[in-house]
Amino acid sequence: MEKKSVIIKRRGFSLRSVILYILILFGLLAVFGLFFLPLWKLAEVAFLENGSFSLEIFKRLLMDKKTLKVIWDTLYINVLSSFFATVIGVVMAYFVAYTDIRSKQLIHYALLLPLVIPGYIITLAWMQFFAKGGLVVTLLQRILPNISMPNIYSYWGIIFVFSVTKYPLIYTLTLGTFRKISTDMELAAAISGCNKIKTFFKVTLPMSLSGVANGLLLVFISCLDNFGTVAFLGIPARITVLSTDIYQSIISFSGNGFANASAKSVILGVIGVVSSLVLWQVAKMFQTMQTDLEDLTPRFFLHRKRIVVELLIWLAILLINFVPMLTLILTSFMKGIGGGYGLDNMTFSNFAFVFSNPKSFNAIRNSIFLGVATALICVVVGTIVAYLMVRRPSHLIRAVEGVISVPYSIPGIILGLALILTWAKPLPIINRTIYATVFMLLVSYVVRFTSLQIRNSTTGVLQTDISMEEAAEICGASSLKKWIFVIIPLIFPATVTGMGLVFLNALTELTTSSLLWSAGSETLGVVIYNYTSAGYTTYACALSSVVCITILLLVLVNRRLSVVLRRRVGRNES
């Protein structure tokens, strides 16, 4: 044994380096198996027929009038939704960035509410808002007895809900872009005789098109990825888009269902990639001179109009974000739909059912487990990758990060199908399959959300001074001690924020789960969707209300914890 160890050392190796190389190899294999192999399997099913490359299935689909209509409906809904979301987001960002309205921070957080609440819950809230016997129509009929609500189960209903749930993506990016535009350009326009409207269209908007294009890309991709809204509103109205069409192809169990679904997934992916390239090129074309820091001071004063503008903004926020959620909460207390909103029709039995029903309780338990487990796994993998990207950059680590990022950038329905094709068969050695178990969902969440953790951990590593690590090495600290006593405490605030995002996304995920769940592995999103589809609206609203309150509390706790940790890290560094 001593001779063998001496030979290993002479050749430049040690037991520690051998273990390190084994871990690196294992990590690369894991990245390949989890993040790359599923998409490769999907491509195989779509492009291989009888063992050879073929485009026959694509020709058949693209010549089918039904498929062409599905593609057209997908583009029609997503383009219009992106346009209206852009209008709302840009208008709100302009008034928050440039005017002297009061309570800007409160308005800012209120506008971001749709980013926190899952889209399918907001859709359920709008369904109650436009319901024939809902709270809104009941109040309006006291003034106008013959009034009726529009039918939300329609093209315009889907477009409307997408617009009011996706506008924060445009708002956040445009807000920062507006604040970075140099005031000199706008002053020059004003001196040339341009009023505020002309200045906006000739100077402000053109100079902010890079941020608008990036936000528009996020909205379009988010609409492509969405399953809950189009399933809730589209399926009852027989409106099919690619995501629901893929879902229906898979659950139909037809002979060629998986091949058709794979080909449709490729078409959906191509639409996403082409739109990304186009909008990215637009954003690149309109990159303009901007300041490095955001200017938070008002650029024009509303004077007497300020109260009117503030009232209009708050009215829009109440109607878009709060009234539908209030309707959802009130519906969750109702004994029966259509019985009115009087005290005689109110009860707590819906919440009692949610917490006592085995499926609901199992969904709560599964979602909490999946959220915690996903956050813990992602924080380890994501932080290691982020650290190597910043401190040990190489072509290999950039390739690994790129492979890990792909599943988050593609629609979840595609990822779900890819994982089915990869993991449905029994695993080697153990000869068992994880398909139709809660561990299949765990794998899908880790694959889907690791990229989120990488972004936040990268921010934490970039904000950490490398001299702190060098000081630890000079003092003789090993790599393990350096991580435990230096790196982790310094990047902890950013990693906690990332863990919070991963936990919330995993807790409320629906798109991928809709394909991968089975009896015993239900999640919150799946149970809410099943209750709604089966007509148990009050139960769906009750469970949704619990989820919303939990999410808001977790967001507040996560924000407060991040602030406290950043202050402590700042004091330690000083």
PyMOL commands that set and color helices and strands:
alter all, ss='L'
color gray80, all
select helices_A, chain A and resi 2-10+15-47+56-62+65-98+104-111+113-116+119-129+135-143+155-180+183-191+196-207+209-225+228-234+242-251+257-285+303-332+343-345+349-356+358-391+395-409+412-423+438-462+466-474+479-507+513-516+524-534+537-573
alter helices_A, ss='H'
color red, helices_A
select strands_A, chain A and resi 48-49+52-53
alter strands_A, ss='S'
color yellow, strands_A
deselect
rebuild
show_as cartoon
